């Protein structure tokens, strides 16, 4: 939790030089503008609150580029910027600065795609940087929600991908995922694709897509194989409809790659009651993040021909066992 105020989406999660960095949206009612709260841990058990990172964005991701953490932020629907540590010698990376450059400047988008939101980034097994963003079919008037919300129709909520070899120049490569029905609409939020730490490097075509479905306020995970340059995503039959990671009000999930342990850690936002106001009565805070859980894709040994070839597992990170108190 935060010490006060309202918690929202986990953003910009990364592991760097032995430290777990978790940012999350935060606001202090009645103030409505969102900042990124920054917390760090060396062991996933004990956490330290750091100064707020004033990042002009609601949602975003993180990626390590040439040994430097980059926060991916999109302050509007036409630009994507990065924030980098102001002082890399600080082991906790307390201060951040926004770079002026728009990393998608000049990237061609088809006329039918209106813009970017909730951008995240990852590095594929081949070393390519991928930028993943929520998208939809163009509709409405530019600058309004309707412009990036083509209605809850099959194929409208979608995820688009851009690629770069150097994280300097990105090119649009396609829309690897579209909703096949209205279950996920009317728009896709907080999309993230990832491979490392979740799938085996022995089969580098496998990948996962994590989205948040605002219609149900749930996190949904898809598993499939990336084709070509990341322009298509062939879903595994058992995961064509995705799997809900949590039932209840857990939303805006995001993962980080723990490079020392080659694992994928997941956090979600436990929203709290929607009908109790910004902070729920007399409380000074609202909303929490889930415990970190390990997400992994494992091959099955089931001889049943109808059983899936792979199964997704998720369990609380083993470090959290230190919080248990055994009865005397």
C-alpha positions in Angstrom: 0.0 0.0 0.0 0.9 3.7 0.0 1.1 5.4 3.3 -1.9 7.5 2.2 -3.9 8.3 -1.0 -5.3 6.0 -3.7 -3.3 3.3 -5.4 -3.9 2.3 -9.0 -2.1 0.3 -11.7 1.3 -1.2 -11.2 3.6 0.4 -13.8 7.2 0.3 -14.9 8.3 -2.8 -13.1 11.9 -3.9 -13.4 14.7 -5.7 -11.6 18.1 -4.0 -11.7 21.4 -4.8 -9.9 19.7 -6.8 -7.1 16.8 -4.4 -6.5 13.1 -4.9 -7.4 11.6 -1.6 -8.5 7.8 -1.3 -8.5 6.1 1.9 -9.6 2.3 2.3 -9.4 -0.2 5.0 -10.1 -1.0 7.2 -7.0 -3.2 10.2 -6.3 -4.1 12.1 -3.2 -7.8 13.0 -3.2 -9.3 15.5 -3.9 -6.3 15.9 -6.3 -7.1 13.9 -9.5 -3.8 14.1 -11.3 -1.8 10.8 -11.2 1.8 10.4 -10.2 4.0 7.3 -10.1 4.7 6.1 -6.6 8.1 4.3 -6.3 8.9 1.4 -4.0 11.9 -0.9 -3.9 12.9 -4.2 -2.2 16.0 -6.4 -2.1 14.0 -9.5 -1.1 10.3 -9.0 -2.1 9.5 -9.1 1.6 10.6 -5.7 3.0 9.8 -2.6 0.9 11.1 1.0 1.1 9.0 3.9 -0.1 11.0 6.4 -2.3 10.2 9.9 -3.6 7.4 10.1 -6.2 8.6 9.9 -9.8 6.7 12.7 -11.5 6.0 10.9 -14.8 3.3 12.5 -17.0 1.5 9.3 -17.8 -1.2 7.1 -16.4 0.1 3.7 -17.5 3.4 2.5 -18.9 6.1 -0.1 -18.7 9.9 -0.6 -18.3 12.7 -2.2 -20.2 16.5 -2.4 -19.7 18.3 -0.8 -22.7 22.1 -1.2 -22.9 22.2 -1.7 -19.1 20.1 1.4 -18.3 16.5 1.1 -17.1 14.0 3.0 -19.3 10.4 3.8 -18.2 8.1 3.8 -21.1 5.5 6.5 -20.8 2.8 7.9 -23.2 1.5 11.3 -22.0 -1.0 11.4 -24.9 -2.2 9.2 -27.8 0.4 10.4 -30.3 3.7 10.2 -28.5 5.7 7.7 -26.4 8.6 9.0 -24.3 11.0 7.4 -21.9 12.2 8.4 -18.4 15.7 7.4 -17.4 17.6 7.5 -14.0 19.0 11.0 -13.3 21.9 9.3 -11.4 22.8 5.8 -12.3 25.3 5.6 -9.4 22.4 5.8 -6.9 21.6 2.1 -6.1 17.9 2.9 -5.5 17.5 5.1 -8.6 15.5 7.7 -6.6 15.4 10.5 -9.3 14.1 10.2 -12.9 14.1 12.5 -15.9 11.9 12.5 -18.9 13.7 12.5 -22.3 12.4 15.0 -24.8 12.5 12.6 -27.8 9.4 10.8 -29.0 10.6 7.3 -29.6 7.8 6.6 -32.1 8.4 9.8 -34.0 8.0 9.0 -37.7 6.7 5.5 -37.1 4.0 4.9 -39.7 0.6 3.8 -38.4 -2.2 2.7 -40.7 -5.0 5.1 -41.2 -7.4 2.8 -39.3 -5.3 3.0 -36.0 -5.8 6.2 -34.1 -2.9 6.2 -31.6 -1.2 4.7 -28.6 -2.1 4.2 -24.9 -0.8 2.0 -22.1 2.4 1.3 -23.9 4.9 -1.3 -22.6 8.1 -2.8 -23.9 10.1 -6.0 -23.8 13.2 -7.6 -25.4 12.7 -10.7 -27.4 15.0 -13.7 -27.4 16.5 -12.3 -30.6 17.4 -9.0 -29.0 14.7 -7.0 -30.7 12.9 -4.4 -28.7 9.1 -4.5 -29.0 6.7 -1.8 -28.1 3.2 -3.0 -27.3 0.3 -0.7 -27.1 -3.5 -0.8 -26.7 -5.3 0.0 -29.9 -8.6 -0.1 -31.7 -10.2 0.8 -35.0 -10.4 4.5 -35.7 -13.7 6.0 -34.7 -15.1 9.3 -33.5 -13.4 12.7 -33.1 -9.7 13.1 -32.5 -8.9 14.1 -28.9 -12.0 12.4 -27.4 -12.3 9.0 -25.8 -14.5 7.9 -28.7 -11.7 8.5 -31.1 -9.8 5.6 -29.5 -12.9 3.5 -28.8 -14.6 2.1 -31.9 -17.3 0.4 -29.9 -17.6 -3.1 -28.4 -17.5 -5.1 -31.6 -15.6 -8.2 -32.5 -12.1 -7.3 -33.6 -12.2 -3.8 -32.3 -10.3 -4.1 -29.0 -6.8 -5.0 -30.2 -3.1 -4.8 -29.5 -0.5 -3.3 -31.9 3.3 -3.8 -32.0 6.2 -1.8 -33.1 9.8 -3.1 -33.3 13.3 -1.7 -33.0 16.8 -3.1 -33.1 18.3 -0.2 -31.1 15.4 1.4 -29.1 15.9 4.5 -31.1 13.9 4.0 -34.3 10.6 2.0 -34.2 8.6 0.6 -37.1 5.1 -0.5 -37.0 4.9 -4.3 -37.6 1.2 -5.1 -37.1 -1.7 -6.0 -34.9 -0.9 -9.5 -33.4 -4.1 -9.8 -31.4 -7.7 -8.7 -32.0 -10.6 -9.6 -29.8 -12.7 -12.3 -31.5 -15.8 -11.3 -29.7 -17.2 -8.6 -27.4 -16.0 -10.2 -24.2 -12.9 -8.0 -24.0 -14.3 -4.7 -25.1 -14.8 -1.9 -25.7 -11.0 -1.3 -25.5 -7.9 -3.2 -24.4 -6.0 -1.7 -21.5 -2.5 -2.3 -20.0 -1.3 -4.8 -22.6 2.1 -6.5 -22.1 3.8 -9.2 -24.1 6.7 -11.1 -22.7 8.9 -14.2 -23.3 11.9 -14.3 -21.0 11.3 -15.8 -17.6 8.0 -17.2 -18.7 8.8 -19.6 -21.6 11.9 -21.7 -22.3 14.5 -20.1 -24.5 14.7 -23.6 -26.2 11.4 -22.7 -27.9 11.8 -19.0 -28.6 8.6 -18.6 -30.6 6.4 -18.9 -27.5 5.1 -15.7 -25.9 2.4 -14.5 -23.6 0.1 -11.6 -23.9 -1.4 -10.1 -20.8 -4.3 -7.6 -21.1 -6.8 -6.0 -18.8 -10.5 -6.2 -19.9 -12.4 -3.2 -18.6 -15.7 -4.8 -19.2 -14.9 -7.3 -16.4 -12.1 -5.6 -14.6 -9.9 -8.6 -14.8 -6.5 -9.6 -16.0 -6.5 -12.1 -18.9 -3.5 -14.1 -20.2 -3.1 -15.5 -23.7 -0.4 -17.9 -24.8 0.8 -18.5 -28.3 3.6 -18.3 -30.8 4.9 -15.2 -32.4 5.3 -15.4 -36.2 7.3 -13.3 -38.6 8.7 -10.1 -37.0 6.1 -10.2 -34.3 3.2 -9.1 -36.6 1.1 -12.2 -35.8 0.4 -14.2 -32.7 -0.9 -17.8 -33.2 -2.8 -18.7 -30.0 -2.4 -22.1 -28.4 -5.8 -23.9 -28.7 -6.2 -24.1 -24.9 -5.6 -20.4 -24.6 -7.6 -19.0 -27.5 -10.1 -17.4 -25.0 -7.4 -16.5 -22.5 -7.4 -17.4 -18.8 -8.4 -15.1 -16.0 -5.6 -14.8 -13.5 -7.8 -13.6 -10.7 -11.5 -13.6 -10.1 -12.7 -10.5 -8.3 -11.5 -6.9 -8.5 -7.9 -7.4 -9.5 -6.9 -5.3 -12.5 -4.1 -3.7 -14.5 -1.6 -6.5 -14.0 2.0 -6.2 -15.1 5.1 -8.4 -14.9 8.8 -7.9 -14.5 11.7 -10.1 -15.5 13.9 -11.2 -12.6 17.1 -11.7 -14.5 19.1 -13.3 -11.6 16.5 -16.1 -11.3 15.2 -16.2 -14.8 11.6 -15.9 -13.7 8.6 -13.7 -14.5 7.0 -11.9 -11.5 3.4 -10.6 -11.6 1.6 -7.9 -9.7 -2.0 -6.7 -10.0 -4.0 -3.9 -8.5 -6.7 -4.8 -5.9 -9.1 -2.0 -6.6 -11.2 -1.9 -3.4 -14.9 -1.3 -3.3 -16.1 0.9 -6.2 -19.0 2.4 -4.3 -17.2 3.8 -1.3 -15.7 6.9 -2.7 -12.1 7.9 -3.4 -10.7 6.6 -0.1 -13.6 4.6 1.4 -15.2 6.5 4.3 -12.8 7.6 7.0 -9.7 5.8 5.6 -6.7 7.7 4.4 -5.9 5.2 1.7 -7.5 2.9 -0.8 -6.3 0.0 -3.0 -3.4 -2.3 -2.7 -1.1 -4.3 -4.9 -1.2 -8.1 -4.9 1.7 -10.2 -3.5 4.3 -10.9 -6.3 3.6 -14.2 -8.0 5.7 -16.3 -10.3 4.2 -16.9 -13.8 5.5 -19.8 -15.8 4.6 -21.9 -18.8 5.4 -25.6 -18.3 5.0 -28.5 -20.7 2.5 -31.1 -19.5 3.1 -34.9 -19.2 -0.5 -35.8 -19.6 -1.1 -38.6 -22.1 -4.6 -37.4 -22.7 -4.8 -36.2 -26.3 -7.4 -33.6 -25.4 -5.2 -32.1 -22.7 -3.2 -29.0 -23.4 0.5 -29.4 -24.3 1.4 -26.6 -22.0 0.0 -25.3 -18.7 0.3 -21.8 -17.1 1.2 -21.9 -13.4 1.3 -19.0 -11.0 2.2 -19.1 -7.3 3.3 -16.6 -4.7 7.0 -16.0 -4.8 8.8 -18.3 -2.4 10.5 -15.4 -0.6 7.1 -14.6 0.9 7.3 -17.7 3.1 9.4 -15.6 5.4 6.1 -13.7 6.3 4.5 -16.9 7.7 4.4 -17.4 11.4 4.3 -21.1 12.4 2.2 -22.0 15.4 4.2 -23.0 18.5 
